[in-house]
Each structure stands twice: as structure tokens, then as C-alpha cells.
Amino acid sequence: MMEIPLDKVKITRRREREELGDLEELALSIAKFGQLQPIIIDSDGELIAGFRRYTAHRMNGATTILAIYRDDVDEELAKELELEENLRRKQMTWPEECRGLAELDRLRRAKNPNWTQVQTAQVAGAGTSQRDVSQAIQMAKLIDVFPELAKAKSLNQAQNWAKAKASAIQRVVDVKAAPEEYAAIEEKLILGDSVEVIKTIPDESFHAIITDPPFGVDYDERSDGATNNATAYQDDEQKYRELLTMAPDMYRVLKPNGWCIWFMGISWYQEVKDVFRAAGFTVDEIPIIWDRSEGRTFTSRPDRWFARGYDIALHMIKGSPRMAKTGHNVISIPPVPTEEREQSVERPVELYLELINRLTIPGEKVADFFAGSGSCPAACVQSKRDWFAVEKSAERRARAIQKIRAYTPDK
């Protein structure tokens, strides 16, 4: 290690990370305690690792800096050294840290087959443990398989999502392993894209359609949009407008006197009304309001906006049906408790029971083209209605199948 002129350090390599964090704090620390770690340069003076310390020295007006020469630096070693540097300095995002630790461990093991995760933790420093390295390696692999895990706010949330995904996959296995128990339900709950499936359904098949499609508000991209799991839905404007093309087929597959309930985000209120009216439906101007304020309400600015404690649905009719049970448009039912909810938007069975009992009688057939967790079909079997449903996700379909089976009265 030697002290060299600061202006002799060359910076020509592209750095792996450009965001340097709180340099003022580092500059103050170096001014007070001195330079605790040297930078690393090659024989030509090119900086290999220590760009943040180099920058802090320049901020302090220093003219020299402690450095270590490394003449045996190839491209792979330079990458390894910078990974170490990244892991020691400013807090990285949790996916960056997982990938960095996993890559550092891989590089060291490639050079030394006897290398251990304990040694990787020691090299990474900053209180890193063997358990941290193990978790990072596992999560880096999971992110490669399920990229949506990287959208989690934290490693802990990503691990919870991964557990939920593992449980969902296990449900698929369990359902396939018990065909006799679930065969009758599987026949009615179709795995597929509703936009295509509905085209295959005969005219006048259902007495009512009660369904809750994705809201078309990029909900799957919001950091708070998947509280308990990573969503598998594409939820954007383009996809939502594709779903709205189902309206004429929904009209076609309803009985001559039928009902349609379509849950939606408030921003789509006028457009959805126009689409379903153009398809032939008579649309009630006043939406159904589900008051879920007994559960979690939310707003990004509680100092400015009221917390949201409701969802809405359009109520539409074909022909001249008559309600089996009258009632007002505000339905107050508690939401699914957070600890029981696996989807960020999950309707309680009780909500569907209320709607089904108002619009149909036992024996009539209800369709749900976005089954999700299976609450609507579960409400159908509990209330002795016939039903049909579609779900695009195999994992959600498996969960719905098990839920419907749980709500099916014993014969």
C-alpha cells in the first residue's frame, strides 16, 4: 500500500453503479478518521475499486490517496473486486444486494472449490452473515424464475411472496393428485383466457354474470398493489380494453332476461357504461357500492384525501328480469382479513352471496369469467346455484378449486 497523487488516478472504466449515495458523510468520516480502506488501481493507474472513496477525497480537496496496485487484474477479477466494493458501500436495493452476494460467492467458488458461504460473508463485510449469503443465493435464483419477485418492497416481502408462490404451485400438484375429489369442479372451472373462452359458449347459457376483472389501472405495477403476493395478471389500459370486447358476447350468453354485474375501477365508470350499452344492455346509472370500510382503507395522502373504503360495480340487465330479493345499492360487508387474503384484491364469499341471492333463485346458473380465488363459485355452491367460471392462472385456479370444494355442501 502506498500514497499516490490523486491526479494520477485514471477513471476510464464504466462503473457498475453510478449512484454514489451520501458522499458528504463519507467525506466527513475520511476527514475525521482518515482513509481506512485503500483504493485499488492497476499498473497504469486505472481505478479498479474505490470510486466512492476517490470522489470523497476530491470533495475534501485532498491531493493524495492510499492505494494498492494489482497487476494481475483481468476483466473477471475487476468485476469481482467491484462487486465486493458495492457490497461494502452504500446500501444497495435488496435485489442488487442479493445478486451481488450470489455473484461474489459464485466467482470465489469458481477459483476455489473449497470456498464457503462463511468466507463470502466475511469478504462482503458490513455485518453480513452466512445466512444472509444463503438467502441471497436462493432469492437470486428465484428472481430468475419469477422476475416479479423483484418488485417487492423488501427481501422479507419477496420471501413471503415466494412462499405464497410455492404454496400455489403445491395446490396445483394437490388438485392433480386427487382427480376423483375435484373432477366435477374442474369441469366447470376452465383454465384459459376469458376473451377466447366466451366465444365458445352457446347462446343464452346463464341467468347471471357476476365477475371481477382486473381494474385496468396498472395495479400489478404498483408497489402497494400486491400486498400478499406477486400478481400474475396483466393489468393495464390496453389489456382492460381487450376485456371490454367481451361485452357483446356477455349479452349473447345471457338468458333473455338476465343480469350482469361488472366490478371496476372508478376511472373506467363512463367508458364501461358506454361499452355495455352499445352491446345491448340496459345499464343502471347508479353503481353498486361495496362498503368495505370495516377493513383496510387507504390513501396516499391522508392529509389531503379521504381514505378509500369502497369498490363499485356496474349493474346491467338484458330484457326484463325481476329481482329475487330487493335491496339498496350500498352493500356493507367486511373484506377478507389481511392474514387470510392471498390476492391484493380478493372479494369475500359473503359479498357474492348477497348479489347472487338478490338476482337469482336456487338452480339458476351464474357465470364468473375472472374467478380469481373462487369466491363467486363458492357462493354459488353454498346457495345451491349452478355455476361456470374461467381463470387464466393455473395457480389461482387450483386455489379456487379447493375453495369451491370446501364450500360445497356434503351430500
Summary of the structure (lengths in Angstrom):
residues: 411
radius of gyration: 29.1
end to end distance: 82.0
largest distance: 90.5
contacts: 1254
relative contact order: 0.09
helix: 47%
strand: 17%
